[in-house]
């Protein structure tokens, strides 16, 4: 079904945008606490998801 494929592609694109934004925020000096607050997740969850990639 084309709609499901489109949703999957949109989700992947959004995850890439999120990762880039987190990397940018870290480069600008934002703490994991600040980033996690903006994402609506715990600091530990943000670090686990993005920490190794940044």
Secondary structure by P-SEA (a helix, b strand, c coil): caaaaaaaaaaaaaaaaaaaaaaaaaaacccaaaaaaaacccaaaaaaaccccc
